[in-house]
């Protein structure tokens, strides 16, 4: 797993109110699961808790000379659910909502337990925080591990584990 130094800046995050946590929660990298004896079982165990789900990314991000564009390819990757997604009766995919781990004092997860995208978020005093590991990088990282995602999904009860 990516062992990044804790770059959390609670003072800035408190002033900002966690805007990054109020749209879509960050995505986890495959390394978290690949480090386990049974990666698919580790992913399934996380998904079955109804705190994480699989988001769908449409198309393979294009990298000239490395990857070919493939707009029909679907890539799934895990991230924490939002409050609305966790409520099975509220399945409006166009609605942005708070990450389930966002509290009035910040993230309830330890820095090490957060998704890679959240750990790599670089705080900015103008509240224009950025992450060098975003949705594009996540899609490319998960592209080669869709077999793990499919195996984890197959182990879930019907209808569980997907983000709306």
C-alpha positions, 0 to 999 in steps of 0.5 A: 500500500502507498505509505505516504507521510501524513499531510493532513492539515486539520486547521485548513480542513476545518475552515473549508468544511471538507468540501472534497468530502461533500461531493464524491469520496476518494478512491482506494488503490488496488494495492490495499487489497493486493497486499492481502492473502485473498485480495477479492475476499478482502475487497468483498469484506469491505463492500459487504459492510455497507460503508464502501461501494464500487463506482463505475468509470466509463472508458479507459483514460487515454495515454498517448503511446501507452493506452488506447482510448476505449470509450466502451470499457467499464472500470469499477473501483472502490470508494466509501459511500456517501450518506445518500448512497448508504440509504437504500431508498435514496438512489439519485446518482446525480446528487452529490452528498457527504462521505459517510466518514465526514464528521463535524471535526473532519474524517473519522478514519485514521489517515492510514485507513483513508482511501489513497485519493484522500491520503494524497490530497494536498491541502491548500490555504485557498481551498483549492486542494488537489490530489496527484492521484485522482479518478484517471489514475484510479481507473488506470490502476484498477484496469488490470484488476477487474478480475478481483472486482468481479470475484469480490462482486460475485461473493456479495449478496444480490444488489450489494456493493455498487454505488448508484 
